[in-house]
């Protein structure tokens, strides 16, 4: 299979991920700018492998849950959500707002866990599957501010500032504005996004390290977000303090996920390796 063919297949999966009700062959071929015959061959291959199903009534094609299964399997093996959920729940309880954990993946951030702290009134609950727009979110700016400035600007410029409508009215639109935001984030100690990622919302975020100590690399971010009417400036100080405490706690427990993973992959019985205790076996 050529690189171009792999690229077409991946684009198809990405396109189908945004069509929960399915999409017909012709419309999908048009969006992908592919001949209907080539589109049908890809769909047939995905269907044979269980990644795509066709509705017998409408003829529309949609993703099955197999991709989700693979993603959850990988996430479970890496023990990423387990390592941070307790800290995240505590942060949500302290702030009374929606909190999320994201981890660094190359030159990107990926949401992996969330906790809702709002128990009454407006509840902000964005989808976990959305891509993080680095320059227009508190999460993204917190991480970018931790990088050398030239690298941070290169990452954002390579993607562009448009983000295909996935930003709010106050999102930065140029290099100088972004540089100013990152400078202010470093000075303040946390990132702030007021109607930048989405209209009517305010978010705050900070980074956490993979272990205690300033020399440890940044592992990810913690964020708190909610309706602008509730996330007023007078609350920013207490929320920032809660974020800093949570970041310190996360750095303390983050290394434990590796030990947990190692223990599950190399089980022992009475101190000796046991062939009977295997991850994923039925008890």
Secondary structure as UniProt FT lines:
FT   HELIX           3..17
FT   TURN            20..21
FT   HELIX           25..32
FT   HELIX           36..48
FT   TURN            49..50
FT   STRAND          52..54
FT   TURN            56..58
FT   STRAND          61..63
FT   HELIX           66..78
FT   HELIX           80..95
FT   STRAND          98..105
FT   TURN            106..107
FT   STRAND          108..116
FT   TURN            128..129
FT   HELIX           134..136
FT   HELIX           138..146
FT   HELIX           149..159
FT   HELIX           163..165
FT   TURN            169..170
FT   HELIX           175..188
FT   STRAND          191..194
FT   TURN            199..200
FT   STRAND          201..209
FT   TURN            214..215
FT   STRAND          218..227
FT   TURN            228..230
FT   HELIX           233..254
FT   HELIX           256..265
FT   STRAND          268..269
FT   TURN            270..271
FT   STRAND          272..273
FT   TURN            279..280
//
